[in-house]
């Protein structure tokens, strides 16, 4: 697949994987993207996951039609992009690796070699001429590892963005909505590093860009303002869509009933979107995505051992780990004799940045009654008001 006349896609699709990075469900598989720029000199952009080395090298050989690559640019050392570096270097003994100084340290830690004598260390602003194409390197530390560089091809105006602008899903699976799986990918993997993402976006904004080539997901060649705009919103932790995310845990169904009643009341009151997640059964990464997407979040938990329910604890830890901020948060608790979940949930959430607590806190004592239903109506008014 050609990206431009001189840039060819040589990546692979993975339909064997069940959990990406050991935790994210990927029912539509995963793409490990790699590219080759063919000029007077040839540069390969990143490797692929370990089990796909033969397919990748076959794709490369087909694209080069007898030529040998001069460079392998390693933008990101995470093993799904670097696992075949050694095999590449063995296959092409004259090739040189191009990477940041930190990347070479990490290659040595992972694979036992930094390819001394066959390496070229680059940093912010450095350029590598391939002939007509000149590659300019952009430092992107902590997007989302410290060694990351991005690469800009000044001739074709293509920016290779490492893991930024990636999404879940193999490229041979039709998906209409880029944003859904890109958002889940971003907040699960990159979301903690909004400040660093914003810094890199400011660098990219200074460039003339005709295509974005990430290491996961489709190449973006049109409506780039849309993708860049979403990333700016996500990196700034701004509200993307008006609505309310509800995340709940329930043991015997009474707390679930409270969550569903609140959702129904919100919809009846005209809330533009209500997203409900059962934290014990639904994909927690989807719940995290919804928490960051909408302006308000309601946490609903059974009291469990004088604490919140374990799945709620994990969920709030995920939010904290990914720098959840700039949102309105409300609480609903259930406790038959000593309700305490709201107190402990609130204590954790109040440590996060720029959180507005929405009152009232709703307390259910075992099962819904007139008093708790009235509180839910009052909370609904506060959330949509």
C-alpha positions, 0 to 999 in steps of 0.5 A: 500500500502506497502512502505517497509515491515514495512511502510504502506501508509494510506493516502487519495485522494481528488477529491472534492477540486477545489483550493489548499490553496485557489489559486492553480488549481488542476484539478487532485485533491490532495493527503494527505499522511500519513504513519504508521511504524509498529514495537515493537511500532507503529508510525503514520506519520502525519494526513490528511485533516479534511473531510477525518478523517473517511477514514484515521482512517479506513486505519490506523485500517486496516493496524494495524489489531487490534493494537493501535498506540503509536505515532503520529509524526506531521511533519507539522501543516498546517491543511491539515496534522493536522486537524485530530490530535484531532480525532486521540488522542480521538481514541487512548487515550494512544498515544503520539504526537511527534513534534517540540516545535514550532509545539505544539505552533501552534497546540494550536493556531489552535485547542486549545490544545498542549496535555500536558502530551501526548507530546514529543518535539523533535529537530534536531538530536533527535532519537525515537526508535520503536524497530528495527526502529530508527527515527532521526529528522531533523529540516526543518524550513521554508520548508515551515512553521517554525515548520517543522521537517523531519524524517529519518528511519535509518533501511529502509533508508526512509526519510519523507520530509513533504511538500518537494518533494510534487506535485499537483495531487491525487495518483489515477490519472495517470501522466507521468511527475512528474516534471511539477506539482512538479515544479508548487507546489515547486515555488508556495508554497516553492519557496520563501525559497530556502536558507532553502531548500538548508540547508535541502538538504545538511542534506539529502545528508549526509544520505543513502536514498532508498525512499522519502515519502512526504506529497503530491504526489507519494512516490519516490523510484527510480532515487532519484538523478533526484529528488534531482538534480531538487530540488537543481536547484530549491532551488538555483534559477538556470536555469533548461531549456534553453528557454524563458517564455513570459507573456502578458496582452492584452485588444483588441488583439494588445498586444497579437499580439505582444506577439505571433509575438515575440514567432514566431520570437524566434522559427524561430531563434532556441530558444529551448523552448518558453512558452507563458502565457496570464495572464488574462486567463491562470493559473498564477501559470503555468506562475510563474513556467515557469518564474523560469524554463527558463533563460529568461522572457519577460513581455508584458503589455498594459499601463493601468492608466499610469501603467501596466495592473492589471494582470501583476502587480499581476504576478510581485508581485508573482515573487517578493514574491517567490524570483525571481532572476538570470534571463534575463528579457525583456519588451514590452509595448503598449500605444496609447498615453502615453506608460508607462508600461515598465517603471513601470514593469522595476522599480519593476523587478530591485528590484529583485536579479541578474536580467539582463535587455535585450534591446531593450524595445519594444514599440507598439503604439496601433497596430504593425507597421514596427517600432515595428516589427523591434524592436521585431526582434532586441529583438529576436536577443538579447534573442537568441544571 
